[in-house]
């Protein structure tokens, strides 16, 4: 069975991973925004115990972010998009970027 891709009405997904969270933006082919979702690591995934999306220490100047937290944030973004009624079959392209702040020592 062939999957319908809605080629006449495609959507494009952008994912942005930052120090403090993950954001998703969905746009139409003409660039019009269709949907936005975000996950704030501290607020939405408190079990990781982050402050501003990171864990400090134990050594001075050491800052880390759990990789598993990023994966959980991705799962949560997808759930929020699904709950908002996003038609994933229309997504024809995905792009991502990562921006993290590196503290001065």
N, C-alpha and C positions, 0 to 999 in steps of 0.2 A: 504494500500500500504506500502510495506517495504522499509525503507530508505537504500540506499547504503552507506556503511561505509568505503569502500576502505581498508579493513583489511589487504590486501597484501602490502600496501604502507602507513602506518600510520604516523601521525605527532604528536608532543608533544609540548604544549605551556607552556612557563614559563613567569610569570609576576613578575616584581620586582618594588615595591613601595618604593621610597626613599624620603628624605626630599625635593628634588628639582624636582622630576618627576616620571613618570611611564615608564617602559621599557617592551617590549614584545620580546621574542625570540622564534622562531619556529625551532624545529630540527626534523630530520628524525630518524627513528628507529636505524640507525647506528651511531647516534650522530652528523651527519653532519648538520651544520647550513643551514636553508632554507630561513629564513626571519627575519629581525629585524625592529622594529619600536620603536619610543620613543616620549614622550610628556614632554616638559619642562614647568612646571607650569607658570613661569614668562613670557616666550615668547609666548607659545601657548594658554594660558588661561589668558590673561592680565586683563580681567574684574574682577578677584578676588583681584587684587592689592597686590600680594605677592612680597616679596623680598627673593630670594633664597628659594622659595616655602613655605614661612610662613608669617604670619602677626604678627608684634611685638606689645606688649602692650594690653591694656592701662597701665597696671601695670608694673613696672620694672621687667625684667626677664620673663615676660609672652610671650609665643610664641604659636600660634595656626595655624592650617591648616584647611580650610573648608572641611568638609566631601563631600559636593556636588562637590567640585573641583576634588576630587579623582574619583567620579563617571563620571564627564564630561571627565576626562582624559581617563578613561576606554572606554567610547563611542568613543572618538577620535582615540584611538589605534585601536579599531575594524573597524572604518571607513577606516583608513589608510591601514590596512591589507586587507580589502575587495577591496579597490581601487588598491592594488598591485596584486590582483588576487589570494589571498589565498583561498584554497578550505577548508572551515570550516568543511565539512563533513568528512575530513580525520583526524581531530584532535580527538585522542582517549584518551588523558590525559592532564590535566591542573594542574600546580603547581604554587604556589605563595609564595613570601616572602615580608617582610616589614622591612626596615632599616631606622630608623630616628635618627638624631643627637639630643641629649639633651644638650642645652648650659649650661655651668657652670655658676652658680650664683655668 
